[in-house]
Amino acid sequence: MARRRTKKRTHVGANNGPSGKAIPASKAANSPKSMVIRIGAGEVGPSVSQLVKDVRHMMEPGTAARLKERRGNRLRDYVTMAGPLGVSHLMLFSRSETGNTNMRLAITPRGPTLHFQVEKYSLCKDVRKALKRPKGGGKEYLTAPLLVMNNFTSPPSETDSENKVPKHLESLVTTMFQSLFPPISPQTTPLSSIKRVLLLNREPAKENDGTYTLNLRHYAITTKATGVSKPLRRLNAAEKLLHTQKSGKGKKGGLPNLGKLEDVADYMIGNDGEGYMTDATSGSEVDTDAEVEVVETRTRKILSKRQRERPRTDGKNKGGRNGVEKRAVKLVELGPRLKLRMTKVEEGVCTGKVMWHEYIHKTKEEVKQLDKKWEKKRQEKEARKKIQKENVERKKAAKGLGAMGGEEDDEDEMDVDEWDSDGEMELNEEMDEKGEWEDEEAEIATG
């Protein structure tokens, strides 16, 4: 008999950070999760399909990166599965009959939903072609990006009467985008874990025309030490490559070629031999990136009170701070680019009362009539739920199962509430007008 194989491979998930330590279960459960979906799987076209893949890559690691849509899937299917899977946000991409690309951002399970028209977009491959030195995908996607939001609220000088976009709507949009990614704490979050930045900039409206337009950009954060010459940086990188090659990893392309030089000093001085080469004398462009001071991240020994009070005799770091170095920060765009124009805000997940519309403006009387209509629908829905619950209890009593625990009743009620939609509401209203609902009630009552 053959020996049974023992699995020795390990599968590292996306929730493992750069340090190799898994995120605690409580923190992972509270972090937001999203699903980026194509509505009309084969009808949106190849460009929108690729845009959906790029947005999923941007939303990693808290998103379903390998989600497969089917033609038969409906929005109700995704909303139903959002609860068991712990999904908090839905991003729905679709294309209208006129060719416009639309995006909807919804919070499950109760909404609200933001409707956007994608006026312009660029895919990741287009962004990489436009860059001289594009950044490849690596460990940047193991952690969520840093969210930077600009100009989301109107200046305080503008009054509510002059501003066509209400203040509560601006606060709602700000809160929804902030909830897409887990919050960070500046005191506890290590700087090495922040590899990407997501920039959302709201364009100022022209002459206060009531438009709400957002520009989305996605960048990778790269840093390098300042005040060090380029040859010295290459030697430092070569040393790291040699260490990685000992473990069987790495490549030889980054090693400098010193075969034609007699001494390493010739490499450091340069071809002209005018002296030590620095960034200012190397003939290259001077770094114009923002310089920041980065505190040393390695663990340091905690000194006692007597050791701290002891005077320093070595003279090192006199007048300076230990473990602090200056580094230049540079942003490399990863893509995609999106220009979003908000057209509508509604309650619920794509089915609810319209809270704001860019083109349609209603008077106070029309708003009151709509509120009465929605209140009537809500009461009818509650009445149907009550009837359905009574029918379930009646069937259980008829079968002799009335003594069972109340947990099953709660499950049935949850299922009824989840599947009761506006489509069923309209169908029941039509049956009531035609007189068919009375026959249906009698049939349900008889079991």
C-alpha positions in Angstrom: 0.0 0.0 0.0 1.4 3.4 -0.9 2.3 5.8 1.8 -0.1 8.6 2.3 1.3 12.0 1.4 1.7 14.6 4.1 1.1 18.2 3.1 4.0 20.4 4.0 3.2 23.5 2.0 1.8 26.6 3.7 -0.6 29.0 2.1 0.0 32.6 3.1 -3.1 34.8 2.8 -3.4 38.4 2.0 -4.0 39.3 5.6 -0.3 38.7 6.5 1.7 41.9 6.6 5.3 42.5 5.7 6.5 41.4 9.1 5.0 37.9 8.5 2.7 38.1 11.5 -1.0 37.5 10.9 -3.5 40.2 11.7 -5.6 39.4 14.9 -9.0 38.0 14.2 -10.8 40.8 16.0 -9.1 43.4 13.9 -9.6 41.6 10.7 -13.3 41.1 11.4 -13.8 44.9 12.1 -11.9 46.0 9.0 -14.1 46.9 6.0 -14.4 44.5 3.1 -15.7 45.3 -0.4 -16.8 43.6 -3.6 -16.2 45.3 -7.0 -18.8 43.9 -9.4 -19.7 44.1 -13.0 -23.5 44.4 -13.5 -24.2 42.7 -16.8 -21.2 40.4 -16.9 -20.8 40.1 -20.6 -22.4 43.3 -21.7 -20.1 46.0 -20.3 -17.3 45.4 -22.8 -13.6 44.6 -22.4 -12.5 48.1 -21.3 -14.9 48.2 -18.4 -14.1 44.7 -17.4 -10.4 45.6 -17.2 -11.3 48.7 -15.2 -13.1 46.5 -12.7 -10.0 44.3 -12.4 -7.8 47.4 -11.8 -10.1 48.7 -9.2 -10.1 45.4 -7.4 -6.3 45.5 -7.4 -6.4 49.0 -6.0 -8.8 48.0 -3.2 -6.6 45.1 -2.0 -6.3 43.4 0.4 -9.8 43.9 1.8 -11.6 43.0 -1.4 -12.7 39.9 -3.4 -9.9 40.0 -6.0 -10.9 36.8 -7.7 -14.7 37.3 -7.8 -16.3 35.7 -10.9 -19.6 37.1 -12.1 -22.2 35.2 -14.1 -24.9 36.4 -16.4 -27.6 35.0 -14.2 -26.4 36.9 -11.0 -28.5 39.8 -9.9 -27.9 42.5 -7.3 -30.1 40.6 -4.8 -27.6 37.7 -4.9 -24.7 39.9 -3.9 -26.6 41.7 -1.2 -27.8 38.4 0.3 -24.2 37.0 0.4 -22.7 40.2 1.7 -23.9 39.5 5.3 -22.4 36.0 5.7 -19.1 37.0 4.0 -18.8 40.2 6.1 -18.8 42.5 3.1 -19.5 46.1 4.0 -19.3 47.9 0.7 -20.4 47.2 -2.9 -18.9 49.0 -5.9 -21.0 48.3 -9.0 -19.8 49.1 -12.5 -22.3 49.1 -15.4 -22.8 50.6 -18.8 -26.0 52.2 -20.1 -27.6 51.7 -23.5 -26.1 55.1 -24.6 -22.6 53.9 -23.8 -22.0 55.8 -20.5 -20.1 54.0 -17.8 -21.6 54.2 -14.3 -20.4 53.4 -10.8 -22.5 52.9 -7.7 -21.1 52.8 -4.2 -23.4 51.2 -1.6 -23.1 50.3 2.1 -24.6 46.9 3.0 -27.2 46.0 4.1 -29.2 49.3 4.6 -27.5 51.7 2.3 -27.2 54.5 1.3 -26.1 54.4 -2.3 -24.0 57.0 -4.3 -24.5 57.0 -8.1 -21.6 58.3 -10.2 -21.1 58.7 -13.9 -17.5 57.8 -14.9 -16.8 60.7 -17.3 -13.1 59.7 -18.0 -10.9 56.8 -16.9 -7.5 55.4 -17.7 -6.5 51.8 -17.1 -3.3 50.7 -15.3 -1.6 49.6 -18.5 -2.2 53.0 -20.0 -0.7 54.7 -17.0 2.4 52.4 -17.1 3.0 53.2 -20.7 3.0 56.9 -20.0 5.7 56.6 -17.3 9.4 56.4 -17.9 10.1 54.2 -14.9 6.8 52.5 -13.9 6.4 50.7 -10.6 5.7 47.0 -10.7 3.3 45.2 -8.4 4.9 43.7 -5.3 4.4 43.9 -1.6 2.6 47.3 -1.9 -0.7 45.5 -2.1 -0.3 43.5 1.2 -1.6 46.5 3.2 -4.4 49.0 2.5 -3.6 52.3 0.9 -3.5 55.6 2.8 -6.6 57.7 1.9 -6.1 61.4 1.2 -9.2 63.5 0.7 -9.1 67.1 -0.5 -11.7 69.8 -0.9 -14.6 67.5 0.0 -16.4 70.2 2.0 -17.3 73.7 0.7 -15.6 76.8 2.2 -17.3 78.2 5.2 -17.9 81.5 3.4 -20.6 79.9 1.2 -24.0 79.8 2.9 -26.4 76.9 2.5 -28.7 79.0 0.4 -26.0 79.7 -2.2 -24.6 76.2 -2.2 -26.6 73.8 -4.3 -24.9 70.8 -2.8 -26.2 70.6 0.9 -23.8 70.3 3.8 -25.2 67.0 5.0 -24.6 65.4 1.6 -21.0 66.5 1.7 -20.6 64.9 5.1 -22.3 61.7 3.9 -19.9 61.4 0.9 -16.9 62.0 3.1 -18.0 59.4 5.7 -18.7 56.8 3.0 -15.3 57.1 1.3 -13.5 57.2 4.7 -15.2 53.9 5.6 -13.7 52.1 2.6 -10.4 51.4 4.3 -9.5 50.6 7.9 -8.5 53.7 10.0 -4.9 54.2 11.0 -3.4 55.4 14.2 -0.3 57.7 13.8 1.1 56.5 17.1 0.9 52.8 16.5 1.0 52.4 12.7 4.5 51.7 11.4 5.6 53.9 8.5 7.0 50.8 6.7 3.4 49.5 6.3 2.2 52.5 4.3 3.2 51.6 0.7 0.4 53.3 -1.3 -1.7 56.4 -1.3 -5.2 56.9 -2.8 -5.9 60.5 -3.6 -9.5 61.8 -3.9 -9.8 65.4 -5.0 -13.0 67.2 -5.5 -13.1 69.7 -8.3 -14.5 73.2 -7.5 -17.8 73.7 -9.1 -17.9 76.4 -11.8 -20.2 79.2 -10.8 -21.8 76.9 -8.2 -23.7 74.9 -10.8 -24.4 72.1 -8.3 -22.0 69.5 -9.7 -20.0 67.2 -7.5 -17.0 65.8 -9.4 -14.2 63.7 -7.9 -10.8 62.9 -9.4 -9.2 59.6 -8.2 -5.5 58.9 -8.4 -3.5 55.9 -7.1 0.2 56.1 -6.3 3.0 54.0 -4.8 5.2 55.6 -2.2 9.0 55.3 -2.7 11.7 56.7 -0.6 15.5 57.1 -0.9 18.2 58.5 1.3 19.3 62.1 0.6 22.8 63.5 0.8 24.3 60.3 -0.5 25.9 60.1 -4.0 24.5 57.8 -6.6 27.5 55.4 -6.7 27.3 54.9 -3.0 23.6 54.1 -3.2 24.4 51.6 -5.9 27.0 49.9 -3.7 24.6 49.8 -0.9 22.0 48.1 -3.1 24.7 45.7 -4.4 25.4 44.6 -0.9 21.8 43.8 -0.3 21.7 41.9 -3.5 24.7 39.8 -2.5 22.9 38.9 0.8 19.8 37.8 -1.1 21.8 35.8 -3.6 23.3 33.7 -0.8 19.8 32.5 -0.1 19.1 31.7 -3.7 17.1 34.8 -4.5 17.7 38.0 -6.3 19.2 39.0 -9.6 22.6 40.2 -10.9 21.3 43.1 -13.0 21.8 45.7 -10.2 25.5 45.1 -9.5 27.8 47.8 -10.8 30.5 46.8 -13.3 33.9 47.5 -11.8 35.9 45.2 -14.1 37.5 48.1 -16.1 38.5 50.1 -13.1 41.8 49.7 -11.2 40.4 50.8 -7.8 37.0 51.3 -6.3 38.0 54.9 -5.6 37.8 55.5 -9.4 34.2 54.5 -9.3 33.4 56.8 -6.3 35.3 59.8 -7.8 34.0 59.4 -11.3 35.5 59.5 -14.8 36.7 63.1 -14.6 38.6 62.5 -11.3 37.6 65.9 -10.0 36.9 64.6 -6.5 34.2 62.8 -4.5 30.9 62.6 -6.5 27.8 63.9 -4.8 24.3 64.6 -6.0 25.3 68.2 -6.6 28.5 67.4 -8.6 27.3 64.3 -10.4 25.7 66.2 -13.2 22.3 64.6 -12.6 19.2 66.5 -11.7 19.0 67.7 -8.2 16.3 66.0 -6.2 13.2 68.2 -5.8 11.1 65.7 -3.9 9.9 66.4 -0.4 12.3 65.6 2.3 11.1 64.1 5.6 12.8 62.8 8.7 12.2 59.1 9.4 12.8 57.8 12.9 14.7 54.5 13.3 12.3 51.6 13.4 14.4 48.9 15.0 14.0 48.0 18.6 16.2 49.9 20.9 17.4 49.0 24.4 15.5 50.7 27.2 18.0 52.5 29.4 17.7 52.9 33.2 17.6 56.2 34.9 21.2 56.1 35.9 22.3 55.2 32.4 20.3 58.1 30.9 21.8 60.6 33.4 25.4 59.3 32.7 27.3 61.9 30.5 28.3 60.8 27.0 32.0 60.6 26.4 32.1 59.2 22.9 30.8 62.5 21.3 28.6 60.7 18.9 25.4 62.3 17.7 26.2 65.4 19.6 23.5 68.0 19.1 21.5 65.6 17.0 19.0 62.9 17.4 19.7 59.2 17.4 18.2 57.0 14.6 16.9 59.9 12.5 17.7 60.1 8.8 16.4 62.3 6.0 14.7 60.6 3.1 13.2 61.9 -0.2 9.6 60.8 -0.8 8.5 60.2 -4.3 5.1 59.1 -5.7 4.9 56.8 -8.7 1.4 56.5 -10.2 0.0 53.0 -10.4 -3.4 53.6 -11.8 -6.3 53.5 -12.6 -7.4 57.1 -13.0 -11.1 58.0 -12.6 -13.1 61.1 -13.0 -16.5 60.6 -11.2 -19.5 62.9 -11.3 -22.1 62.2 -8.7 -25.6 62.2 -10.1 -27.9 60.8 -7.4 -28.0 59.7 -3.7 -30.6 57.3 -2.5 -31.5 55.4 0.6 -31.1 51.6 0.7 -29.0 49.5 -1.6 -30.0 50.9 -5.0 -33.7 50.7 -4.1 -35.0 53.6 -1.9 -36.1 57.1 -1.7 -33.9 59.6 -3.6 -32.2 62.0 -1.2 -30.5 64.2 -3.8 -30.4 64.4 -7.6 -28.2 66.6 -9.8 -30.8 67.3 -12.4 -34.2 66.9 -10.8 -35.2 69.3 -8.1 -38.6 69.0 -6.3 -40.6 71.4 -4.3 -41.4 71.0 -0.6 -45.0 69.8 -1.5 -43.6 67.2 -3.9 -41.2 66.0 -1.2 -44.0 65.6 1.3 -46.1 63.6 -1.2 -43.1 61.3 -1.8 -42.6 60.9 2.0 -46.3 59.8 2.3 -45.9 57.4 -0.6 -42.8 55.8 1.0 -44.5 55.6 4.4 -47.4 53.8 2.8 -45.1 51.3 1.2 -43.3 50.8 4.5 -46.6 50.1 6.3 -47.7 47.7 3.5 -44.4 45.9 3.8 -44.8 45.5 7.6 -48.3 44.2 7.1 -47.1 41.6 4.6 -44.3 40.5 6.9 -46.9 40.1 9.8 -49.1 38.0 7.6 -46.2 35.8 6.4 -45.1 35.3 10.0 -48.6 34.2 11.0 -48.8 31.8 8.1 -45.4 30.2 9.1 -46.6 29.8 12.7 -49.9 28.3 11.5 -48.1 25.8 9.4 -45.8 24.8 12.2 -48.8 24.4 14.5 -50.5 22.2 11.9 -47.5 20.0 11.7 -47.0 19.7 15.4 -43.8 21.6 15.4 -45.0 24.6 17.5 -43.0 23.5 20.5 -39.6 24.0 18.8 -37.3 26.9 19.8 -37.8 30.4 18.6 -34.5 30.5 16.7 -36.1 29.0 13.6 -38.8 31.7 13.8 -36.1 34.3 13.8 -34.4 32.7 10.8 -37.7 32.6 8.9 -38.4 36.2 9.7 -34.9 37.2 8.6 -35.3 35.4 5.3 -38.7 37.0 4.7 -37.3 40.4 5.4 -34.3 39.9 3.2 -36.2 38.6 0.1 -39.1 41.1 0.4 -38.3 43.8 -2.2 -40.0 46.5 -4.1 -40.6 44.2 -7.0 -42.7 41.9 -4.8 -44.5 45.0 -3.4 -45.5 46.1 -6.9 -46.6 42.6 -7.8 -48.8 42.4 -4.7 -50.3 45.7 -5.5 -51.3 44.5 -9.0 -52.8 41.3 -7.6 -54.8 43.4 -5.0 -56.2 45.6 -7.8 -57.2 42.6 -9.9 -58.7 40.7 -7.0 -56.2 37.9 -7.1 -54.7 38.5 -3.7 -57.8 37.3 -1.9 -57.5 33.9 -3.6 -53.8 33.8 -2.7 -54.6 34.5 0.9 -57.1 31.7 1.1 -54.6 29.3 -0.5 -52.0 30.3 2.0 -54.4 30.0 4.9 -55.4 26.4 3.9 -51.7 25.5 3.6 
